[in-house]
Amino acid sequence: MSCDDVRIMYISWDLDRLIESGRYYFWKNMVDNHNTVLCEFLNPNMKLFYNDNWFNRHLGTVIFRFAARETLRYNDIKNIRSFYRRYKPDIVIFEERLMDLMRFKGCLGIDVPKILILNDVHNLQKHFVDIDRFIEENDIRLCLSKMKYCMELYKDNLNCEVKWFPWSIETSIFKNYMEKKDYDVFSSGIVSPVYTLRYVLKHLDKDNRLENLNMEYQSYSNPGFISGVDLNNVREGYARKLSKSKIFLFGNSIYLFPIQKYFEGMASDCMVMAPEPHDSKELHFVPGDNFVSISQNASKEEVIDNIRFYIDNEKLRRKIVARANETINKYHTTDIRIKEFRSYLPCVVEG
């Protein structure tokens, strides 16, 4: 079977509520151009509340609030099966965060080969026995790992072929917008004990050694969970802010994940400054060449010294930015990742 003939059903959250660039743009492109249909529903971990007061009536605001973890509901499984019978796909694809709501137990009742995308190895390790049983019961023929460094762990514990499937970036959105550099340093991300470096980064603008620099730290909940928000404008607004920044500074968690911020910043004409992530060699992320590495446990003084050095050395900074853009366009665009992904499909269908 030609990979162009493979019909795909991707089971997911409502992608329009996700601001995440890699997942959103990849699957929207697959739907538009590659014989793929989305089976979408609201995140079962979210409960919807509408507070009927003057403020919300006038703004049309709907409030989402995180609720206690639930199992995937029976009606959700029923809808997935109905969608499958209507579309008759050759392959069904889903991510582990969705099937984790089933506790990786039971059969979906869908009789075609499946692909399971694995994201968070640190949470998955606790469920390897259940995941392996789930793989066998549901004819999962391929697991795709977002991180290459943990592939051997998956291979040792799961009876399934595993391939690497890193993030990608949509370069029609994340790009150089040719606008004035309004920000010397831009940083973003939710602060938590998992993202320890962000505690330091969030308050850098209060240090008098940086008082002459224009800096911003943006820490917000996913705006996709608020009704009435034009998410295309939110995504492009974020991309434009990166393009208007000289330095994009962030922490990548205590687990050193190669998070999407690397891809977003390196595509957007700003210099990425962040801890060196796992898989950096395989991703072609080279410290000092196409991004600047800082320690996960960096002190405020160390971060400030790096900021001042690269702000004052524009020629070097621009050289790093140019190489970052080359790296993204050579290895990590949405189109490149889709070609890699589709090359896996015939062998999955044929077994």
N, C-alpha and C positions, 0 to 999 in steps of 0.2 A: 504493500500500500504506500502510495506517495504521501509525504508529510503534508502536502497541500490538501489531501482528501480527508485527513483525520479530523473528525468532529470532536470538539472538546467541551466539557461542561465543568466550569470552575465554581465550586461552592464557597461562598464568601459572605462577609459582612456586607452591608450596603457601602460600596466603595465611594459613593459620592459624599459620604460623611467622613471619609479619611483624608487628611491633608498630606499623608505620607506620599512622597513623590514616587518612590520606587514601585510600590505595589499598585498604586492608583494608575499611573501612566502605562505600566507594563500591561496590565490586564485590559485597560480601555483600548489600547492598541491592538491586543489580541482579538477583542470583540469586533473592532472596526474592520480588521484586515485579515483575520486568520481563522475564520470558521469556528469561532468560540462564542459560547453563551454563558452568561453569569446567572447562577442561582443565588440570589441575594436576599438577605433579611437583616433586620436590626440585630445588633449585638445582644444575645440573650443575657449578657452580664449587665445590661443597662435597663433601668426601669424609668418610665416616663411619668413625670408629674407636671400638672398644670396648675399653677397658683393663680386663682381667679381674683386678681386685684386690678386696680386702675392702671398701674404701671404696665402689667403684662397685657391687658386688653388693648391698650393704645399702641404698644410696640409689637404685639403679636409674638411675644417671646414664649418659647416652650423650654422648660427646664429639664435637663437630663441629670440623673443622679446615679452614681454607682451603687449597685445593690449587691447583696451577698451572692457569692458564686452559686450558680444553678447548674443542673444537668441540662443537656439539650432536650427541649420539650418534645413530646410525642408528635405534636402538630408540625413541628419543624421537620422531623424525619419524614412525616407523611407528605409534606410539601416537596421535599427533595425528591422523593420517589415519584411523585406526580410529574415533576419537572423532567425527570429522567425519562419517563415513558413518553412524554410529549416530544422531547428533543432527539431521543435515540442516539446518544453520543457514543463514540468509539473509546473515549477515555474520560474518566472523572478525576478531577484534581481538587485537593483541599489542603488546608494548612493545619498544622498540629494544634494550634490554639482553638480551632473550631471543634475538632474531634476530641480534644481534651475534655470538653463539656460532656462527652459521653463516657468519660473515664476510660477511654480506649477499650470499651467492652461492647460486645455485640456486633451484629452484622447489619450493614446498611440495607441489604436486600437489593443491591444494584449489581447486575451480572456482566460487568465489563471491567477491563483492567483499570487500575487506579494508580495515581501518583500522590505521595504524601510529601508536603514541603515542611521541613523541620527548621525552626527558628532558634529556640532558646534551649540550648543543651543543658544548662544548669538546672532548669526545672524538669526536663525530660528524663534525666538520669534516675529520678525517683520512680519512673513508670516504665522502665525498659521491658519488664516482664509482660505488663499489660499491652504495651505498644507492639511487642513482637507477636502476641496472640492476635491482636487487632489486624496486623499486617497479613497474617495467615488467613484469618476468617474473611477478609475483604478483598483478597486477590490484589494486594498492593505490590506492584512489580518494580517500582522505583521510588526511592526516597531522595529528595533534593535538599542539600544542606546549605544554608546561607553562609556558613563558616567552614572553611576548609580544614582548619586546625583540629576540629573535632570529628572529622569524617572517620578516622580509624576507630574512635570510640563507638560510633554508630555501627560500623562494620563488625566490630567484635561482639556487639550485643543484639543486633537486629538481623534477622534472616531476610535481607533484602539488598539489592544493589543500591549503592549510594553514589550520587554525583554532586559536584559542586555547582551551586546556583547563587552567586553573589548578587548584591543589589546592582541596579543600573540607574541611569539618570536620563530624563527627557531634556535634550539639549535645545529644543525649541522653546522651552520655558526657562530652564536654568542656563543662562548665557550672559555674555557681556551686553548690557543694554546701552552702552556708550553714553552714560550719564555721569554727571559730576560726582566725585567721591565725597559724599556728605559725611561719612562716618570714618574716623580713623580706626576704630575697633567696634565690631558688632559681635555680640554673643547671645546665645539663646538656649533654652532648655529648662525643663522642670528640675528644681533642686530637690535632692533626696539623698539618703545615706548611701544609695548605690552610685550616685554621681557626686562623689566627695569633692572633686576639684571645682565643681560649680559653686560651692560655698565661697571659695576664694574669688572666683571670677565675677560673681554677682555684685560685689562691693568695691571693685577696682576703681570705679569712677569717683569714689570718695577719697582717694589717695592724692595728696597735693602734688606728687611727682608726675601725675598724669592730668593735672587740672587744665592744661592748655589743649588737651585732646578732646575730640567729640566722640563720646563712647555711649553705647546703649546695650543694656541687657534686657532681653525680651523673655519673660517667663510667663506663659499663659497655657491654659488648658486647651485641648484641641478645639478650635472654633467650629469644626465640623459637627460638634455635638449641640450646636445652638441653631435653632431654626431661623430662617430669614437671612442667613449669611450666604453671600455669593462666593462659593468656594473657589471658583476659577480666579476671582479677584484676589482672594486670600493667598492662593498659591503663587500667582504672579507677583503680588505685593511682596511676599517673602523673597522670591527670586530677585526682584528689583532691589530690595534692601541689601542683599548680598552683593549685587553688582555695584552698589553705591559705596561699598565698604572696602577699605584698604586691607584690613585683617579680619578674618572670621575665626574667633577664639572659642573653643568649647572643650568640655570633658566628655569622655566616651564610656564612662562607668568603670567600676572596680574590676569588671570582667574584661576590659580592653576590647570590647566589641568593635568591629569595623562598621559603625553605624552609618546611616545615610548622609549625615552631615558632611562627611568627607567628600562624598560624590557631589553633593549640592554645592559646597564651597569651591571645590576644585574646578567645577564647570562654569563658575559665575564671576570670573575676573577679580577674585579676592584671594588673598593668601591665607591658606588654612594653617592654623596653629593649634595643635592638639596632641595628646599622647599618641605614641606609635601603637597602632592596633595590631591584634593578631592578624595573620595572613597578609601583612603589609608587603612582603616580598612577592607573594603570588598575585597581589592586586597591583603591583608596580607602584606602590606608594613608597617613595624613597626620601627619608629625612634629609633635609638640607637641599634637595633637588627639586621636588614638586610639592612639598609641604614642610612645615617646621615642627619638629617634635619637642614637646615639653613633658616633664615628668608628671605622672598621675598624682604624685604627692608633692607637686611643686609648691614652694612657698610663694607668698604674695610678692616678695622681693625678686624671686627668680622670674616670675611671670612679667613683672614690670620691666625688668632688665631686657627681656626678649622683645617686648612691645617697643620700647624706646629704640633698641638697636635696629629693628626692621622698619620702623617709621622713619628713622633718620637715614636709612640706606635704601632709597627708593629704587635705584638701579638693580640691586640684588633682589629686592622684593618683586619687582616686575619680571625678572628672569624666572623666579620660582613660580609665579602665576602663569607665565607662558608655558612652562613645562607641565604644570598641572593640567592646563587645558588640553595640551597634546595627549597626555595620558588618558584623560576621560574620553576624548574622541577616538582614540585608538583601541581602547579596551572596554569601555563601560557605558556606551549609549544604550538606549532602549532597543534600537534596531539590532545592535550587536548581540544583546542578550536574548532577544527573540529568536535570532538565527541559531544560537547555541541551544536554546530550549527546544526548538522544533526539530533539531537533529536527533533528539532523544526519542521522539514520539514513535517512529515506525517500529523500532525494536520493542517498545512497550506493548504496542498493539499485537505484534506478531509473537511476542513471548520469547 
